[in-house]
Amino acid sequence: MPASYHQFEAVIVGAGGAGLMAALNLQGRDVAVLSKLHPVRSHTGAAQGGIGAALGNMEEDHWEWHMFDTVKGSDYLADQDAVEILAREAIETVLELEHRGLPFSRTPDGKIAQRPFGGHTREYGKAAVRRACYAADRTGHMILQTLYQQCIRNQVKFFNEYLVLELLVEGGRVAGVVALSVADGSLHVFHAKAVLFATGGCGRIYQITSNAHALTGDGMAVAWRAGVPLEDMEFFQFHPTGIYKMGILITEGARGEGGKLFNGRGERFMEKYAPTLLDLAPRDIISRAIYRELRQGHGIEGKWYVHLDLRHLGRAVIETKLPDITDFVRTYLGIDPVEAPIPVQPTAHYAMGGIPTDVWGRVVFDEKNKVLPGFYAAGECACVSVHGANRLGTNSLVDILVFGRRAGRDMARFVAENDFPPLPRQPEESALRWLSRLREGGNGGAARRVSVGELRDTLQGEMMDKASVFRDGKLLTEVGEKLQELKERYQEATIQDRGRVFNTDLVEAIELGFLLDVAHTVAVGALTRQESRGAHSREDFPQRDDKNWLKHSLAYRTPSGGIELKYKPVTITRFQPQERKY
Ligand SMILES: Cc1cc2nc3c(=O)[nH]c(=O)nc-3n(C[C@H](O)[C@H](O)[C@H](O)COP(=O)(O)OP(=O)(O)OC[C@H]3O[C@@H](n4cnc5c(N)ncnc54)[C@H](O)[C@@H]3O)c2cc1C
């Protein structure tokens, strides 16, 4: 089947919070939004706990405090010019959401309600502050619905269930994308002046994760294959409270409302690890504390979980402020959190790294931040970098909206000032070859054919066992070698379903290729970084090493498909690196 051709001034890939916010800021231009899922199924809709902004509705608060907390939370790896924008623009962003119709939870006098979240403090670390704005524990759901409604109202053009496979680059400029329509298996070339990737995270590289099945790092891998490096991929956040064995998230808002963690000896173990903030310390610190307790045999009945106890909050608070997670716990565990503590373990949650950008969402591809004209990235797939080595809760929703909006605005300028670039010759050629190889199977013949599911299970198990909360050189070397082997076996991977209509077998095979590439950048970045910072904790290099490692990593693809690392400096403006105590 020949490919169909489309032309739009701007193409946005991804219809989560970042993509939709960008689309709304491109009003008046010719824009298409491509999404492999229906927009309201994007992972933004799963965000629970809140969006951080120093509104000061409940108590004194300032954007400078928010900025400080974010920089300290990042273990000083975040770029402070970008963090300043995040903290300042968070305030107008939340008010914009309110004006666009988002039903926030309210204080008795009608203001947007706010609750405490991990690592958010007043007066530069003195005590927890109420900064997270929320709509019960469905904040992301409300954001996504609100933005999608506004897009429909503004007649944004959507191509739903279009899976983007490749980025087109011609003459040093981005010229569009190639996508597969999942509904009928047809191939589409989108010719554009500018392309934004807003494709979300890659939590599915791990076995236990809070991330939806679709979070397979597609945009990151596609950009990387096109020659763009991935920044700081070794930093992957584990959220302390996933449901035991399943990884489904129990929001930090549960601890924000007063929930407490206990080990198998009935101890409030966070007293040992973060005496000031306790259960509201940042996520990297609590996840490590839980792992330490579990390794010492202090899990509940010696098993690999601890307890999150909400019972003292009472039924009214639990059911009105945390209704969704209450439902999850009742449905998936058969436990009522009003009456029993919840078994939790750390779960892979958030990629701090991603496609490097400047503060206008423009993708930059070298150590001097040179811009690749026409290419933009925003949201979890991007690295601007506001989260550095560890993200604070509620800061991703701010990030996707603040930088989604900036990217949209700058794209509007760019497409007004520039003509269409030429398309490469036969732009669909390599995607066609790739798809037919997956459909027909590899070169090795039937005897060597490999199942996609089996490769994915091995990948996720290896990453979980050897590259998660604690790491060391030996295990990371093993996982790197294993990934190399899996990438080779992937060349022989084959699928059962040869049909064209909704071929989910084919989609999963494509996604596995993305997962393997992204996981490889995580493993190699982690092996090379010989220090412990934020979420990256090396048992063989337990100290933070600012002298040698206060720098961002850039993982490039080598011509043979391997990884080469380069580095670029961190932007430091207001806050010099300090010891990180909570
Ligand atoms: C369970 C959970 C709870 C969370 N709670 C919070 C919270 O309370 N506060 C907070 O700040 N953060 C939270 N986060 C993190 C935050 O929700 C995400 O980081 C953020 O929503 C990501 O938004 P996004 O727009 O970048 O991507 P997403 O919302 O993930 O959207 C990605 C989009 O890209 C599309 N896409 C992907 N690949 C392709 C492809 N190949 N072709 C075409 N389209 C593609 C998808 O269809 C989708 O539309 C939570 C995350 C999870 C998993």
Ligand as a Chemical Component Dictionary entry (heavy atoms), coordinates in Angstrom:
data_LIG
# 
_chem_comp.id                   LIG 
_chem_comp.type                 NON-POLYMER 
_chem_comp.pdbx_formal_charge   0 
_chem_comp.three_letter_code    LIG 
# 
loop_
_chem_comp_atom.comp_id 
_chem_comp_atom.atom_id 
_chem_comp_atom.alt_atom_id 
_chem_comp_atom.type_symbol 
_chem_comp_atom.charge 
_chem_comp_atom.model_Cartn_x 
_chem_comp_atom.model_Cartn_y 
_chem_comp_atom.model_Cartn_z 
_chem_comp_atom.pdbx_ordinal 
LIG C1  C1  C 0 0.052  7.113  37.926 1  
LIG C2  C2  C 0 0.751  8.439  37.763 2  
LIG C3  C3  C 0 0.451  9.495  38.608 3  
LIG C4  C4  C 0 1.099  10.731 38.459 4  
LIG N1  N1  N 0 0.765  11.756 39.297 5  
LIG C5  C5  C 0 1.351  12.971 39.121 6  
LIG C6  C6  C 0 0.987  14.092 39.923 7  
LIG O1  O1  O 0 0.103  14.014 40.781 8  
LIG N2  N2  N 0 1.631  15.263 39.725 9  
LIG C7  C7  C 0 2.601  15.410 38.785 10 
LIG O2  O2  O 0 3.149  16.509 38.638 11 
LIG N3  N3  N 0 2.955  14.360 37.988 12 
LIG C8  C8  C 0 2.352  13.155 38.130 13 
LIG N4  N4  N 0 2.716  12.119 37.316 14 
LIG C9  C9  C 0 3.637  12.358 36.196 15 
LIG C10 C10 C 0 2.889  13.068 35.078 16 
LIG O3  O3  O 0 1.549  12.667 35.062 17 
LIG C11 C11 C 0 3.486  12.784 33.697 18 
LIG O4  O4  O 0 4.881  12.960 33.734 19 
LIG C12 C12 C 0 2.895  13.725 32.663 20 
LIG O5  O5  O 0 1.495  13.691 32.713 21 
LIG C13 C13 C 0 3.384  13.426 31.263 22 
LIG O6  O6  O 0 2.677  14.233 30.342 23 
LIG P1  P1  P 0 3.072  14.287 28.825 24 
LIG O7  O7  O 0 2.152  15.252 28.171 25 
LIG O8  O8  O 0 4.528  14.520 28.712 26 
LIG O9  O9  O 0 2.829  12.806 28.275 27 
LIG P2  P2  P 0 1.553  11.786 28.372 28 
LIG O10 O10 O 0 0.416  12.357 29.105 29 
LIG O11 O11 O 0 2.124  10.511 28.816 30 
LIG O12 O12 O 0 1.137  11.706 26.865 31 
LIG C14 C14 C 0 1.937  11.099 25.876 32 
LIG C15 C15 C 0 1.218  11.188 24.551 33 
LIG O13 O13 O 0 2.100  10.777 23.511 34 
LIG C16 C16 C 0 1.433  9.912  22.642 35 
LIG N5  N5  N 0 2.455  9.054  22.018 36 
LIG C17 C17 C 0 3.452  8.370  22.627 37 
LIG N6  N6  N 0 4.190  7.721  21.707 38 
LIG C18 C18 C 0 3.652  8.012  20.503 39 
LIG C19 C19 C 0 3.967  7.639  19.183 40 
LIG N7  N7  N 0 4.981  6.818  18.894 41 
LIG N8  N8  N 0 3.187  8.118  18.185 42 
LIG C20 C20 C 0 2.136  8.928  18.451 43 
LIG N9  N9  N 0 1.799  9.314  19.683 44 
LIG C21 C21 C 0 2.557  8.858  20.696 45 
LIG C22 C22 C 0 0.428  9.190  23.492 46 
LIG O14 O14 O 0 -0.639 8.713  22.711 47 
LIG C23 C23 C 0 -0.011 10.309 24.434 48 
LIG O15 O15 O 0 -1.039 11.060 23.844 49 
LIG C24 C24 C 0 2.071  10.882 37.455 50 
LIG C25 C25 C 0 2.364  9.827  36.606 51 
LIG C26 C26 C 0 1.736  8.618  36.773 52 
LIG C27 C27 C 0 2.130  7.484  35.858 53 
# 
loop_
_chem_comp_bond.comp_id 
_chem_comp_bond.atom_id_1 
_chem_comp_bond.atom_id_2 
_chem_comp_bond.value_order 
_chem_comp_bond.pdbx_ordinal 
LIG C1  C2  SING 1  
LIG C2  C3  SING 2  
LIG C2  C26 DOUB 3  
LIG C3  C4  DOUB 4  
LIG C4  N1  SING 5  
LIG C4  C24 SING 6  
LIG N1  C5  DOUB 7  
LIG C5  C6  SING 8  
LIG C5  C8  SING 9  
LIG C6  O1  DOUB 10 
LIG C6  N2  SING 11 
LIG N2  C7  SING 12 
LIG C7  O2  DOUB 13 
LIG C7  N3  SING 14 
LIG N3  C8  DOUB 15 
LIG C8  N4  SING 16 
LIG N4  C9  SING 17 
LIG N4  C24 SING 18 
LIG C9  C10 SING 19 
LIG C10 O3  SING 20 
LIG C10 C11 SING 21 
LIG C11 O4  SING 22 
LIG C11 C12 SING 23 
LIG C12 O5  SING 24 
LIG C12 C13 SING 25 
LIG C13 O6  SING 26 
LIG O6  P1  SING 27 
LIG P1  O7  DOUB 28 
LIG P1  O8  SING 29 
LIG P1  O9  SING 30 
LIG O9  P2  SING 31 
LIG P2  O10 DOUB 32 
LIG P2  O11 SING 33 
LIG P2  O12 SING 34 
LIG O12 C14 SING 35 
LIG C14 C15 SING 36 
LIG C15 O13 SING 37 
LIG C15 C23 SING 38 
LIG O13 C16 SING 39 
LIG C16 N5  SING 40 
LIG C16 C22 SING 41 
LIG N5  C17 SING 42 
LIG N5  C21 SING 43 
LIG C17 N6  DOUB 44 
LIG N6  C18 SING 45 
LIG C18 C19 SING 46 
LIG C18 C21 DOUB 47 
LIG C19 N7  SING 48 
LIG C19 N8  DOUB 49 
LIG N8  C20 SING 50 
LIG C20 N9  DOUB 51 
LIG N9  C21 SING 52 
LIG C22 O14 SING 53 
LIG C22 C23 SING 54 
LIG C23 O15 SING 55 
LIG C24 C25 DOUB 56 
LIG C25 C26 SING 57 
LIG C26 C27 SING 58 
# 
